[in-house]
């Protein structure tokens, strides 16, 4: 399915509520040109009281609810609307990534509709997948590394 | 009598692997030729009774 209308909506809603979140995971890898697919779109954000309020406002604008599926083990906030097939995962920690600020400084802003979304760089996505080391992360690592090689070749 | 040469299993596997890698690189290059905000055909949709499709 083409995620463009959804990404346009997410970019608009993040801008409306001034939520700063950086796209990570397979969705971000796909935007970097990796032929991978995903059921959800993952983001990293800073867990502050203000951002949690913004996240609630984002969920409301998307007609979605916030779940904490692995509570209390993880700091994962899942924004879901089952009818629309929407699932956005917001993480406050990411294996292999030391800080949100570092991830942000290496990220790229991409235009979706009238607004932009910050997309983590492919090196960071690979680093986090390697550090997480689940079967499904290992399964895509080779594809992501090949994409990174091709990206480097095409930018020369 | 001419005997038909049959490729060994190893060479067949190697040829398939090579072809698979070539197809993957082709696909990546096609995606890289698009602007980032057009590489958006990645979202799978859940089926109500399990499974998913693109």
N, CA and C atoms of all chains as a GROMACS GRO file, in nm:
protein
  630
    1UNK      N    1   0.084  -0.119   0.000
    1UNK     CA    2   0.000   0.000   0.000
    1UNK      C    3   0.088   0.125   0.000
    2UNK      N    4   0.044   0.224  -0.073
    2UNK     CA    5   0.121   0.348  -0.077
    2UNK      C    6   0.099   0.428   0.053
    3UNK      N    7   0.208   0.454   0.125
    3UNK     CA    8   0.199   0.521   0.254
    3UNK      C    9   0.198   0.674   0.241
    4UNK      N   10   0.206   0.725   0.119
    4UNK     CA   11   0.220   0.870   0.102
    4UNK      C   12   0.106   0.951   0.167
    5UNK      N   13  -0.022   0.914   0.144
    5UNK     CA   14  -0.128   0.994   0.209
    5UNK      C   15  -0.116   0.992   0.362
    6UNK      N   16  -0.081   0.876   0.416
    6UNK     CA   17  -0.066   0.865   0.562
    6UNK      C   18   0.052   0.950   0.610
    7UNK      N   19   0.163   0.946   0.537
    7UNK     CA   20   0.281   1.025   0.577
    7UNK      C   21   0.251   1.174   0.569
    8UNK      N   22   0.174   1.214   0.467
    8UNK     CA   23   0.134   1.356   0.457
    8UNK      C   24   0.054   1.397   0.580
    9UNK      N   25  -0.036   1.308   0.621
    9UNK     CA   26  -0.123   1.335   0.736
    9UNK      C   27  -0.037   1.341   0.864
   10UNK      N   28   0.053   1.245   0.880
   10UNK     CA   29   0.138   1.241   1.000
   10UNK      C   30   0.223   1.368   1.008
   11UNK      N   31   0.281   1.407   0.895
   11UNK     CA   32   0.365   1.528   0.893
   11UNK      C   33   0.283   1.650   0.934
   12UNK      N   34   0.158   1.657   0.884
   12UNK     CA   35   0.072   1.772   0.916
   12UNK      C   36   0.036   1.772   1.065
   13UNK      N   37   0.004   1.654   1.118
   13UNK     CA   38  -0.037   1.643   1.259
   13UNK      C   39   0.082   1.670   1.353
   14UNK      N   40   0.199   1.620   1.318
   14UNK     CA   41   0.319   1.650   1.400
   14UNK      C   42   0.345   1.801   1.400
   15UNK      N   43   0.330   1.863   1.284
   15UNK     CA   44   0.354   2.008   1.274
   15UNK      C   45   0.250   2.084   1.356
   16UNK      N   46   0.125   2.040   1.345
   16UNK     CA   47   0.016   2.108   1.418
   16UNK      C   48   0.042   2.106   1.568
   17UNK      N   49   0.089   1.991   1.618
   17UNK     CA   50   0.109   1.979   1.763
   17UNK      C   51   0.256   1.998   1.805
   18UNK      N   52   0.338   2.032   1.709
   18UNK     CA   53   0.481   2.056   1.734
   18UNK      C   54   0.550   1.940   1.803
   19UNK      N   55   0.516   1.821   1.760
   19UNK     CA   56   0.582   1.703   1.816
   19UNK      C   57   0.706   1.672   1.733
   20UNK      N   58   0.820   1.666   1.801
   20UNK     CA   59   0.942   1.632   1.729
   20UNK      C   60   0.970   1.484   1.749
   21UNK      N   61   0.962   1.410   1.639
   21UNK     CA   62   0.988   1.267   1.643
   21UNK      C   63   1.063   1.230   1.515
   22UNK      N   64   1.151   1.133   1.527
   22UNK     CA   65   1.232   1.095   1.410
   22UNK      C   66   1.194   0.955   1.365
   23UNK      N   67   1.164   0.943   1.237
   23UNK     CA   68   1.124   0.812   1.186
   23UNK      C   69   1.244   0.718   1.180
   24UNK      N   70   1.220   0.596   1.230
   24UNK     CA   71   1.325   0.493   1.233
   24UNK      C   72   1.266   0.364   1.174
   25UNK      N   73   1.341   0.256   1.182
   25UNK     CA   74   1.288   0.125   1.144
   25UNK      C   75   1.273   0.105   0.994
   26UNK      N   76   1.193   0.004   0.958
   26UNK     CA   77   1.182  -0.034   0.817
   26UNK      C   78   1.116   0.074   0.731
   27UNK      N   79   1.023   0.151   0.789
   27UNK     CA   80   0.960   0.257   0.710
   27UNK      C   81   1.066   0.360   0.668
   28UNK      N   82   1.152   0.397   0.763
   28UNK     CA   83   1.259   0.492   0.732
   28UNK      C   84   1.356   0.431   0.631
   29UNK      N   85   1.386   0.302   0.650
   29UNK     CA   86   1.478   0.233   0.558
   29UNK      C   87   1.419   0.232   0.417
   30UNK      N   88   1.287   0.210   0.408
   30UNK     CA   89   1.221   0.208   0.276
   30UNK      C   90   1.233   0.345   0.209
   31UNK      N   91   1.219   0.452   0.287
   31UNK     CA   92   1.233   0.587   0.229
   31UNK      C   93   1.376   0.612   0.180
   32UNK      N   94   1.472   0.539   0.240
   32UNK     CA   95   1.611   0.550   0.193
   32UNK      C   96   1.636   0.462   0.070
   33UNK      N   97   1.532   0.391   0.026
   33UNK     CA   98   1.547   0.311  -0.096
   33UNK      C   99   1.560   0.162  -0.074
   34UNK      N  100   1.547   0.117   0.051
   34UNK     CA  101   1.557  -0.027   0.077
   34UNK      C  102   1.425  -0.095   0.042
   35UNK      N  103   1.429  -0.204  -0.036
   35UNK     CA  104   1.305  -0.273  -0.071
   35UNK      C  105   1.256  -0.360   0.045
   36UNK      N  106   1.206  -0.296   0.148
   36UNK     CA  107   1.152  -0.366   0.265
   36UNK      C  108   1.010  -0.313   0.290
   37UNK      N  109   0.933  -0.393   0.363
   37UNK     CA  110   0.795  -0.352   0.392
   37UNK      C  111   0.772  -0.356   0.543
   38UNK      N  112   0.664  -0.295   0.588
   38UNK     CA  113   0.634  -0.293   0.731
   38UNK      C  114   0.484  -0.273   0.755
   39UNK      N  115   0.440  -0.316   0.872
   39UNK     CA  116   0.300  -0.297   0.911
   39UNK      C  117   0.283  -0.168   0.990
   40UNK      N  118   0.392  -0.120   1.048
   40UNK     CA  119   0.381  -0.001   1.133
   40UNK      C  120   0.490   0.100   1.098
   41UNK      N  121   0.476   0.217   1.150
   41UNK     CA  122   0.578   0.320   1.129
   41UNK      C  123   0.634   0.357   1.266
   42UNK      N  124   0.767   0.344   1.279
   42UNK     CA  125   0.830   0.366   1.409
   42UNK      C  126   0.895   0.505   1.417
   43UNK      N  127   0.890   0.559   1.538
   43UNK     CA  128   0.951   0.690   1.562
   43UNK      C  129   1.027   0.686   1.693
   44UNK      N  130   1.128   0.770   1.704
   44UNK     CA  131   1.192   0.791   1.834
   44UNK      C  132   1.160   0.933   1.876
   45UNK      N  133   1.129   0.949   2.004
   45UNK     CA  134   1.103   1.084   2.056
   45UNK      C  135   1.155   1.092   2.198
   46UNK      N  136   1.158   1.214   2.252
   46UNK     CA  137   1.203   1.232   2.391
   46UNK      C  138   1.083   1.224   2.483
   47UNK      N  139   1.099   1.144   2.587
   47UNK     CA  140   0.986   1.128   2.680
   47UNK      C  141   0.990   1.240   2.784
   48UNK      N  142   0.918   1.346   2.754
   48UNK     CA  143   0.905   1.458   2.848
   48UNK      C  144   0.754   1.476   2.872
   49UNK      N  145   0.715   1.537   2.983
   49UNK     CA  146   0.571   1.559   3.005
   49UNK      C  147   0.508   1.635   2.888
   50UNK      N  148   0.578   1.734   2.836
   50UNK     CA  149   0.523   1.812   2.724
   50UNK      C  150   0.503   1.722   2.601
   51UNK      N  151   0.604   1.638   2.572
   51UNK     CA  152   0.592   1.551   2.454
   51UNK      C  153   0.482   1.446   2.471
   52UNK      N  154   0.462   1.399   2.594
   52UNK     CA  155   0.355   1.301   2.616
   52UNK      C  156   0.219   1.366   2.592
   53UNK      N  157   0.206   1.493   2.630
   53UNK     CA  158   0.082   1.565   2.601
   53UNK      C  159   0.064   1.585   2.450
   54UNK      N  160   0.176   1.616   2.383
   54UNK     CA  161   0.169   1.633   2.237
   54UNK      C  162   0.131   1.501   2.170
   55UNK      N  163   0.185   1.391   2.223
   55UNK     CA  164   0.153   1.259   2.166
   55UNK      C  165   0.004   1.229   2.180
   56UNK      N  166  -0.052   1.266   2.295
   56UNK     CA  167  -0.197   1.247   2.315
   56UNK      C  168  -0.275   1.328   2.211
   57UNK      N  169  -0.231   1.451   2.188
   57UNK     CA  170  -0.299   1.537   2.090
   57UNK      C  171  -0.285   1.480   1.949
   58UNK      N  172  -0.166   1.425   1.919
   58UNK     CA  173  -0.144   1.362   1.788
   58UNK      C  174  -0.240   1.245   1.770
   59UNK      N  175  -0.250   1.160   1.874
   59UNK     CA  176  -0.339   1.043   1.867
   59UNK      C  177  -0.483   1.089   1.845
   60UNK      N  178  -0.522   1.195   1.915
   60UNK     CA  179  -0.659   1.244   1.900
   60UNK      C  180  -0.684   1.293   1.757
   61UNK      N  181  -0.588   1.366   1.703
   61UNK     CA  182  -0.604   1.416   1.565
   61UNK      C  183  -0.612   1.303   1.463
   62UNK      N  184  -0.550   1.190   1.498
   62UNK     CA  185  -0.552   1.076   1.404
   62UNK      C  186  -0.667   0.979   1.436
   63UNK      N  187  -0.757   1.018   1.527
   63UNK     CA  188  -0.866   0.931   1.573
   63UNK      C  189  -0.813   0.798   1.626
   64UNK      N  190  -0.701   0.805   1.695
   64UNK     CA  191  -0.635   0.682   1.740
   64UNK      C  192  -0.624   0.679   1.893
   65UNK      N  193  -0.592   0.561   1.945
   65UNK     CA  194  -0.570   0.548   2.090
   65UNK      C  195  -0.422   0.520   2.115
   66UNK      N  196  -0.380   0.548   2.238
   66UNK     CA  197  -0.241   0.517   2.274
   66UNK      C  198  -0.242   0.394   2.364
   67UNK      N  199  -0.162   0.295   2.324
   67UNK     CA  200  -0.148   0.174   2.405
   67UNK      C  201  -0.004   0.163   2.451
   68UNK      N  202   0.015   0.093   2.564
   68UNK     CA  203   0.152   0.060   2.606
   68UNK      C  204   0.160  -0.093   2.609
   69UNK      N  205   0.186  -0.155   2.492
   69UNK     CA  206   0.173  -0.301   2.483
   69UNK      C  207   0.266  -0.380   2.572
   70UNK      N  208   0.385  -0.329   2.602
   70UNK     CA  209   0.480  -0.406   2.683
   70UNK      C  210   0.498  -0.343   2.820
   71UNK      N  211   0.402  -0.266   2.861
   71UNK     CA  212   0.410  -0.199   2.990
   71UNK      C  213   0.430  -0.301   3.101
   72UNK      N  214   0.511  -0.282   3.204
   72UNK     CA  215   0.593  -0.163   3.226
   72UNK      C  216   0.737  -0.178   3.177
   73UNK      N  217   0.762  -0.287   3.101
   73UNK     CA  218   0.902  -0.316   3.064
   73UNK      C  219   0.960  -0.210   2.972
   74UNK      N  220   0.884  -0.171   2.870
   74UNK     CA  221   0.946  -0.081   2.773
   74UNK      C  222   0.879   0.056   2.774
   75UNK      N  223   0.948   0.149   2.712
   75UNK     CA  224   0.892   0.283   2.696
   75UNK      C  225   0.838   0.295   2.553
   76UNK      N  226   0.752   0.204   2.517
   76UNK     CA  227   0.694   0.208   2.383
   76UNK      C  228   0.550   0.256   2.393
   77UNK      N  229   0.519   0.356   2.313
   77UNK     CA  230   0.384   0.410   2.308
   77UNK      C  231   0.329   0.379   2.169
   78UNK      N  232   0.221   0.300   2.164
   78UNK     CA  233   0.166   0.259   2.035
   78UNK      C  234   0.039   0.337   2.006
   79UNK      N  235   0.040   0.410   1.895
   79UNK     CA  236  -0.076   0.488   1.854
   79UNK      C  237  -0.148   0.406   1.746
   80UNK      N  238  -0.270   0.361   1.778
   80UNK     CA  239  -0.338   0.270   1.686
   80UNK      C  240  -0.481   0.315   1.654
   81UNK      N  241  -0.519   0.287   1.530
   81UNK     CA  242  -0.659   0.298   1.490
   81UNK      C  243  -0.683   0.174   1.402
   82UNK      N  244  -0.744   0.072   1.462
   82UNK     CA  245  -0.760  -0.056   1.392
   82UNK      C  246  -0.845  -0.043   1.266
   83UNK      N  247  -0.946   0.042   1.271
   83UNK     CA  248  -1.033   0.057   1.153
   83UNK      C  249  -0.957   0.110   1.032
   84UNK      N  250  -0.864   0.203   1.061
   84UNK     CA  251  -0.786   0.261   0.950
   84UNK      C  252  -0.658   0.182   0.925
   85UNK      N  253  -0.630   0.080   1.006
   85UNK     CA  254  -0.507   0.002   0.990
   85UNK      C  255  -0.384   0.085   1.025
   86UNK      N  256  -0.403   0.179   1.117
   86UNK     CA  257  -0.293   0.269   1.153
   86UNK      C  258  -0.219   0.217   1.276
   87UNK      N  259  -0.089   0.208   1.267
   87UNK     CA  260  -0.008   0.174   1.386
   87UNK      C  261   0.123   0.252   1.381
   88UNK      N  262   0.135   0.344   1.476
   88UNK     CA  263   0.259   0.421   1.488
   88UNK      C  264   0.321   0.387   1.623
   89UNK      N  265   0.446   0.344   1.622
   89UNK     CA  266   0.514   0.311   1.747
   89UNK      C  267   0.613   0.422   1.782
   90UNK      N  268   0.600   0.473   1.903
   90UNK     CA  269   0.690   0.580   1.948
   90UNK      C  270   0.780   0.524   2.058
   91UNK      N  271   0.910   0.528   2.034
   91UNK     CA  272   1.006   0.473   2.130
   91UNK      C  273   1.089   0.584   2.191
   92UNK      N  274   1.126   0.564   2.315
   92UNK     CA  275   1.208   0.665   2.381
   92UNK      C  276   1.353   0.619   2.390
   93UNK      N  277   1.373   0.489   2.369
   93UNK     CA  278   1.509   0.434   2.367
   93UNK      C  279   1.523   0.347   2.244
   94UNK      N  280   1.646   0.343   2.195
   94UNK     CA  281   1.669   0.263   2.074
   94UNK      C  282   1.803   0.194   2.090
   95UNK      N  283   1.804   0.061   2.076
   95UNK     CA  284   1.930  -0.014   2.087
   95UNK      C  285   2.030   0.041   1.985
   96UNK      N  286   2.153   0.059   2.030
   96UNK     CA  287   2.260   0.100   1.939
   96UNK      C  288   2.266   0.251   1.914
   97UNK      N  289   2.169   0.325   1.966
   97UNK     CA  290   2.168   0.471   1.945
   97UNK      C  291   2.183   0.538   2.082
   98UNK      N  292   2.290   0.616   2.096
   98UNK     CA  293   2.319   0.673   2.228
   98UNK      C  294   2.223   0.784   2.269
   99UNK      N  295   2.191   0.872   2.174
   99UNK     CA  296   2.105   0.984   2.215
   99UNK      C  297   2.011   1.027   2.104
  100UNK      N  298   1.899   1.084   2.145
  100UNK     CA  299   1.803   1.140   2.051
  100UNK      C  300   1.868   1.253   1.971
  101UNK      N  301   1.949   1.334   2.042
  101UNK     CA  302   2.013   1.450   1.976
  101UNK      C  303   2.105   1.404   1.862
  102UNK      N  304   2.181   1.296   1.890
  102UNK     CA  305   2.270   1.242   1.787
  102UNK      C  306   2.192   1.193   1.666
  103UNK      N  307   2.084   1.119   1.695
  103UNK     CA  308   2.000   1.065   1.588
  103UNK      C  309   1.942   1.180   1.504
  104UNK      N  310   1.899   1.286   1.575
  104UNK     CA  311   1.839   1.402   1.507
  104UNK      C  312   1.942   1.474   1.420
  105UNK      N  313   2.065   1.488   1.473
  105UNK     CA  314   2.165   1.564   1.397
  105UNK      C  315   2.204   1.492   1.267
  106UNK      N  316   2.189   1.360   1.266
  106UNK     CA  317   2.224   1.284   1.145
  106UNK      C  318   2.102   1.258   1.056
  107UNK      N  319   1.983   1.300   1.102
  107UNK     CA  320   1.861   1.269   1.027
  107UNK      C  321   1.844   1.363   0.907
  108UNK      N  322   1.748   1.330   0.825
  108UNK     CA  323   1.723   1.408   0.703
  108UNK      C  324   1.576   1.451   0.703
  109UNK      N  325   1.550   1.576   0.670
  109UNK     CA  326   1.411   1.623   0.663
  109UNK      C  327   1.356   1.599   0.523
  110UNK      N  328   1.242   1.534   0.516
  110UNK     CA  329   1.181   1.501   0.386
  110UNK      C  330   1.042   1.563   0.382
  111UNK      N  331   1.012   1.624   0.268
  111UNK     CA  332   0.884   1.693   0.252
  111UNK      C  333   0.770   1.595   0.225
  112UNK      N  334   0.666   1.603   0.305
  112UNK     CA  335   0.544   1.526   0.279
  112UNK      C  336   0.428   1.624   0.282
  113UNK      N  337   0.370   1.649   0.168
  113UNK     CA  338   0.266   1.750   0.158
  113UNK      C  339   0.326   1.886   0.189
  114UNK      N  340   0.264   1.957   0.283
  114UNK     CA  341   0.313   2.092   0.315
  114UNK      C  342   0.413   2.093   0.430
  115UNK      N  343   0.440   1.977   0.486
  115UNK     CA  344   0.527   1.971   0.604
  115UNK      C  345   0.640   1.870   0.583
  116UNK      N  346   0.728   1.865   0.684
  116UNK     CA  347   0.842   1.774   0.671
  116UNK      C  348   0.840   1.671   0.782
  117UNK      N  349   0.899   1.556   0.753
  117UNK     CA  350   0.922   1.455   0.856
  117UNK      C  351   1.072   1.431   0.864
  118UNK      N  352   1.122   1.410   0.985
  118UNK     CA  353   1.265   1.380   1.000
  118UNK      C  354   1.284   1.228   0.990
  119UNK      N  355   1.378   1.189   0.905
  119UNK     CA  356   1.402   1.047   0.879
  119UNK      C  357   1.544   1.014   0.926
  120UNK      N  358   1.556   0.914   1.012
  120UNK     CA  359   1.689   0.874   1.060
  120UNK      C  360   1.776   0.831   0.943
  121UNK      N  361   1.907   0.851   0.955
  121UNK     CA  362   1.996   0.812   0.845
  121UNK      C  363   2.006   0.658   0.842
  122UNK      N  364   2.037   0.606   0.724
  122UNK     CA  365   2.038   0.460   0.707
  122UNK      C  366   2.144   0.393   0.796
  123UNK      N  367   2.256   0.461   0.818
  123UNK     CA  368   2.360   0.404   0.906
  123UNK      C  369   2.304   0.381   1.046
  124UNK      N  370   2.226   0.478   1.097
  124UNK     CA  371   2.168   0.462   1.231
  124UNK      C  372   2.064   0.349   1.235
  125UNK      N  373   1.987   0.337   1.128
  125UNK     CA  374   1.886   0.230   1.123
  125UNK      C  375   1.957   0.094   1.126
  126UNK      N  376   2.065   0.083   1.048
  126UNK     CA  377   2.141  -0.043   1.044
  126UNK      C  378   2.201  -0.071   1.182
  127UNK      N  379   2.257   0.035   1.244
  127UNK     CA  380   2.319   0.020   1.376
  127UNK      C  381   2.216  -0.031   1.478
  128UNK      N  382   2.098   0.025   1.475
  128UNK     CA  383   1.998  -0.014   1.574
  128UNK      C  384   1.946  -0.156   1.547
  129UNK      N  385   1.932  -0.191   1.420
  129UNK     CA  386   1.886  -0.328   1.389
  129UNK      C  387   1.991  -0.430   1.430
  130UNK      N  388   2.119  -0.394   1.407
  130UNK     CA  389   2.226  -0.487   1.445
  130UNK      C  390   2.230  -0.504   1.597
  131UNK      N  391   2.209  -0.395   1.669
  131UNK     CA  392   2.214  -0.401   1.816
  131UNK      C  393   2.092  -0.474   1.872
  132UNK      N  394   1.975  -0.456   1.809
  132UNK     CA  395   1.854  -0.524   1.858
  132UNK      C  396   1.864  -0.675   1.834
  133UNK      N  397   1.917  -0.712   1.716
  133UNK     CA  398   1.953  -0.851   1.686
  133UNK      C  399   1.838  -0.951   1.699
  134UNK      N  400   1.715  -0.911   1.666
  134UNK     CA  401   1.607  -1.009   1.660
  134UNK      C  402   1.612  -1.076   1.522
  135UNK      N  403   1.547  -1.191   1.508
  135UNK     CA  404   1.547  -1.262   1.379
  135UNK      C  405   1.502  -1.170   1.266
  136UNK      N  406   1.392  -1.095   1.293
  136UNK     CA  407   1.336  -1.010   1.186
  136UNK      C  408   1.427  -0.892   1.152
  137UNK      N  409   1.511  -0.852   1.248
  137UNK     CA  410   1.608  -0.745   1.219
  137UNK      C  411   1.724  -0.800   1.137
  138UNK      N  412   1.771  -0.920   1.178
  138UNK     CA  413   1.881  -0.983   1.104
  138UNK      C  414   1.839  -1.013   0.960
  139UNK      N  415   1.710  -1.046   0.943
  139UNK     CA  416   1.660  -1.084   0.810
  139UNK      C  417   1.671  -0.970   0.709
  140UNK      N  418   1.664  -0.845   0.755
  140UNK     CA  419   1.669  -0.733   0.659
  140UNK      C  420   1.806  -0.664   0.654
  141UNK      N  421   1.896  -0.704   0.745
  141UNK     CA  422   2.025  -0.634   0.752
  141UNK      C  423   2.100  -0.634   0.619
  142UNK      N  424   2.102  -0.752   0.552
  142UNK     CA  425   2.176  -0.761   0.427
  142UNK      C  426   2.120  -0.664   0.322
  143UNK      N  427   1.986  -0.654   0.320
  143UNK     CA  428   1.920  -0.564   0.223
  143UNK      C  429   1.955  -0.418   0.255
  144UNK      N  430   1.953  -0.385   0.385
  144UNK     CA  431   1.984  -0.246   0.423
  144UNK      C  432   2.130  -0.212   0.392
  145UNK      N  433   2.219  -0.309   0.415
  145UNK     CA  434   2.361  -0.282   0.386
  145UNK      C  435   2.384  -0.265   0.236
  146UNK      N  436   2.317  -0.347   0.157
  146UNK     CA  437   2.328  -0.334   0.009
  146UNK      C  438   2.275  -0.197  -0.034
  147UNK      N  439   2.166  -0.154   0.029
  147UNK     CA  440   2.108  -0.023  -0.006
  147UNK      C  441   2.206   0.089   0.028
  148UNK      N  442   2.271   0.075   0.145
  148UNK     CA  443   2.369   0.176   0.185
  148UNK      C  444   2.486   0.181   0.084
  149UNK      N  445   2.532   0.063   0.041
  149UNK     CA  446   2.640   0.057  -0.060
  149UNK      C  447   2.597   0.129  -0.188
  150UNK      N  448   2.475   0.101  -0.232
  150UNK     CA  449   2.426   0.163  -0.356
  150UNK      C  450   2.409   0.313  -0.340
  151UNK      N  451   2.363   0.354  -0.219
  151UNK     CA  452   2.348   0.497  -0.190
  151UNK      C  453   2.484   0.568  -0.204
  152UNK      N  454   2.586   0.503  -0.146
  152UNK     CA  455   2.721   0.563  -0.149
  152UNK      C  456   2.773   0.571  -0.291
  153UNK      N  457   2.749   0.462  -0.368
  153UNK     CA  458   2.796   0.460  -0.507
  153UNK      C  459   2.726   0.570  -0.588
  154UNK      N  460   2.595   0.587  -0.564
  154UNK     CA  461   2.520   0.685  -0.646
  154UNK      C  462   2.552   0.829  -0.605
  155UNK      N  463   2.604   0.849  -0.483
  155UNK     CA  464   2.635   0.987  -0.443
  155UNK      C  465   2.776   1.028  -0.484
  156UNK      N  466   2.856   0.930  -0.537
  156UNK     CA  467   2.994   0.964  -0.579
  156UNK      C  468   2.994   1.045  -0.708
  157UNK      N  469   2.728  -4.086  -2.863
  157UNK     CA  470   2.605  -4.028  -2.813
  157UNK      C  471   2.635  -3.905  -2.727
  158UNK      N  472   2.561  -3.800  -2.750
  158UNK     CA  473   2.584  -3.680  -2.670
  158UNK      C  474   2.520  -3.691  -2.533
  159UNK      N  475   2.601  -3.666  -2.433
  159UNK     CA  476   2.548  -3.667  -2.296
  159UNK      C  477   2.518  -3.525  -2.253
  160UNK      N  478   2.399  -3.503  -2.204
  160UNK     CA  479   2.363  -3.369  -2.159
  160UNK      C  480   2.433  -3.338  -2.028
  161UNK      N  481   2.501  -3.223  -2.023
  161UNK     CA  482   2.571  -3.187  -1.898
  161UNK      C  483   2.472  -3.133  -1.797
  162UNK      N  484   2.473  -3.187  -1.682
  162UNK     CA  485   2.384  -3.140  -1.576
  162UNK      C  486   2.468  -3.061  -1.475
  163UNK      N  487   2.426  -2.939  -1.451
  163UNK     CA  488   2.501  -2.856  -1.356
  163UNK      C  489   2.488  -2.914  -1.216
  164UNK      N  490   2.596  -2.905  -1.142
  164UNK     CA  491   2.592  -2.957  -1.004
  164UNK      C  492   2.497  -2.872  -0.921
  165UNK      N  493   2.453  -2.930  -0.812
  165UNK     CA  494   2.360  -2.858  -0.724
  165UNK      C  495   2.425  -2.729  -0.673
  166UNK      N  496   2.556  -2.739  -0.643
  166UNK     CA  497   2.628  -2.622  -0.590
  166UNK      C  498   2.630  -2.509  -0.692
  167UNK      N  499   2.658  -2.545  -0.819
  167UNK     CA  500   2.667  -2.438  -0.919
  167UNK      C  501   2.529  -2.379  -0.948
  168UNK      N  502   2.424  -2.465  -0.940
  168UNK     CA  503   2.288  -2.413  -0.959
  168UNK      C  504   2.254  -2.314  -0.847
  169UNK      N  505   2.289  -2.352  -0.724
  169UNK     CA  506   2.262  -2.265  -0.609
  169UNK      C  507   2.338  -2.133  -0.622
  170UNK      N  508   2.465  -2.143  -0.664
  170UNK     CA  509   2.546  -2.023  -0.679
  170UNK      C  510   2.488  -1.930  -0.786
  171UNK      N  511   2.441  -1.991  -0.896
  171UNK     CA  512   2.383  -1.911  -1.006
  171UNK      C  513   2.255  -1.841  -0.959
  172UNK      N  514   2.174  -1.915  -0.884
  172UNK     CA  515   2.048  -1.856  -0.832
  172UNK      C  516   2.078  -1.741  -0.737
  173UNK      N  517   2.179  -1.762  -0.652
  173UNK     CA  518   2.215  -1.659  -0.554
  173UNK      C  519   2.263  -1.532  -0.626
  174UNK      N  520   2.343  -1.554  -0.730
  174UNK     CA  521   2.395  -1.440  -0.806
  174UNK      C  522   2.282  -1.363  -0.873
  175UNK      N  523   2.188  -1.438  -0.931
  175UNK     CA  524   2.072  -1.377  -0.998
  175UNK      C  525   1.985  -1.300  -0.899
  176UNK      N  526   1.969  -1.359  -0.781
  176UNK     CA  527   1.890  -1.297  -0.675
  176UNK      C  528   1.953  -1.164  -0.631
  177UNK      N  529   2.085  -1.165  -0.616
  177UNK     CA  530   2.156  -1.043  -0.575
  177UNK      C  531   2.147  -0.936  -0.683
  178UNK      N  532   2.156  -0.980  -0.810
  178UNK     CA  533   2.148  -0.884  -0.920
  178UNK      C  534   2.010  -0.818  -0.922
  179UNK      N  535   1.906  -0.900  -0.900
  179UNK     CA  536   1.768  -0.847  -0.900
  179UNK      C  537   1.748  -0.750  -0.783
  180UNK      N  538   1.808  -0.783  -0.669
  180UNK     CA  539   1.795  -0.695  -0.551
  180UNK      C  540   1.861  -0.559  -0.577
  181UNK      N  541   1.982  -0.564  -0.632
  181UNK     CA  542   2.054  -0.438  -0.662
  181UNK      C  543   1.977  -0.355  -0.765
  182UNK      N  544   1.919  -0.422  -0.865
  182UNK     CA  545   1.836  -0.352  -0.966
  182UNK      C  546   1.719  -0.282  -0.900
  183UNK      N  547   1.654  -0.354  -0.808
  183UNK     CA  548   1.537  -0.298  -0.738
  183UNK      C  549   1.578  -0.176  -0.655
  184UNK      N  550   1.691  -0.188  -0.584
  184UNK     CA  551   1.740  -0.076  -0.502
  184UNK      C  552   1.770   0.045  -0.592
  185UNK      N  553   1.834   0.020  -0.706
  185UNK     CA  554   1.869   0.131  -0.796
  185UNK      C  555   1.744   0.200  -0.850
  186UNK      N  556   1.642   0.120  -0.879
  186UNK     CA  557   1.516   0.180  -0.927
  186UNK      C  558   1.455   0.268  -0.818
  187UNK      N  559   1.461   0.220  -0.693
  187UNK     CA  560   1.405   0.299  -0.582
  187UNK      C  561   1.487   0.426  -0.559
  188UNK      N  562   1.620   0.412  -0.569
  188UNK     CA  563   1.707   0.528  -0.545
  188UNK      C  564   1.688   0.636  -0.653
  189UNK      N  565   1.638   0.594  -0.768
  189UNK     CA  566   1.615   0.691  -0.876
  189UNK      C  567   1.495   0.782  -0.846
  190UNK      N  568   1.411   0.739  -0.750
  190UNK     CA  569   1.294   0.819  -0.713
  190UNK      C  570   1.331   0.917  -0.602
  191UNK      N  571   1.258   1.030  -0.591
  191UNK     CA  572   1.281   1.116  -0.474
  191UNK      C  573   1.235   1.042  -0.348
  192UNK      N  574   1.294   1.079  -0.233
  192UNK     CA  575   1.266   1.007  -0.108
  192UNK      C  576   1.117   1.001  -0.077
  193UNK      N  577   1.045   1.112  -0.102
  193UNK     CA  578   0.903   1.113  -0.062
  193UNK      C  579   0.814   1.038  -0.161
  194UNK      N  580   0.877   0.971  -0.259
  194UNK     CA  581   0.799   0.887  -0.351
  194UNK      C  582   0.832   0.738  -0.331
  195UNK      N  583   0.920   0.709  -0.238
  195UNK     CA  584   0.955   0.568  -0.211
  195UNK      C  585   0.862   0.517  -0.101
  196UNK      N  586   0.734   0.525  -0.128
  196UNK     CA  587   0.637   0.507  -0.019
  196UNK      C  588   0.552   0.382  -0.030
  197UNK      N  589   0.588   0.293  -0.121
  197UNK     CA  590   0.503   0.173  -0.136
  197UNK      C  591   0.553   0.060  -0.046
  198UNK      N  592   0.553   0.087   0.084
  198UNK     CA  593   0.614  -0.010   0.177
  198UNK      C  594   0.518  -0.058   0.286
  199UNK      N  595   0.397  -0.002   0.289
  199UNK     CA  596   0.310  -0.030   0.402
  199UNK      C  597   0.224  -0.154   0.376
  200UNK      N  598   0.232  -0.250   0.469
  200UNK     CA  599   0.147  -0.369   0.457
  200UNK      C  600   0.020  -0.347   0.537
  201UNK      N  601  -0.088  -0.405   0.488
  201UNK     CA  602  -0.218  -0.391   0.554
  201UNK      C  603  -0.251  -0.524   0.621
  202UNK      N  604  -0.290  -0.517   0.747
  202UNK     CA  605  -0.328  -0.638   0.821
  202UNK      C  606  -0.462  -0.693   0.771
  203UNK      N  607  -0.472  -0.824   0.763
  203UNK     CA  608  -0.602  -0.887   0.738
  203UNK      C  609  -0.670  -0.912   0.872
  204UNK      N  610  -0.802  -0.898   0.876
  204UNK     CA  611  -0.871  -0.918   1.004
  204UNK      C  612  -0.848  -1.056   1.064
  205UNK      N  613  -0.831  -1.159   0.976
  205UNK     CA  614  -0.811  -1.294   1.029
  205UNK      C  615  -0.665  -1.337   1.024
  206UNK      N  616  -0.575  -1.241   1.028
  206UNK     CA  617  -0.432  -1.273   1.027
  206UNK      C  618  -0.373  -1.256   0.889
  207UNK      N  619  -0.241  -1.240   0.884
  207UNK     CA  620  -0.173  -1.218   0.757
  207UNK      C  621  -0.179  -1.072   0.717
  208UNK      N  622  -0.117  -1.042   0.605
  208UNK     CA  623  -0.113  -0.903   0.559
  208UNK      C  624  -0.084  -0.899   0.410
  209UNK      N  625  -0.112  -0.785   0.348
  209UNK     CA  626  -0.076  -0.766   0.208
  209UNK      C  627  -0.026  -0.623   0.187
  210UNK      N  628   0.042  -0.602   0.076
  210UNK     CA  629   0.097  -0.468   0.047
  210UNK      C  630  -0.012  -0.373   0.001
   0.00000   0.00000   0.00000
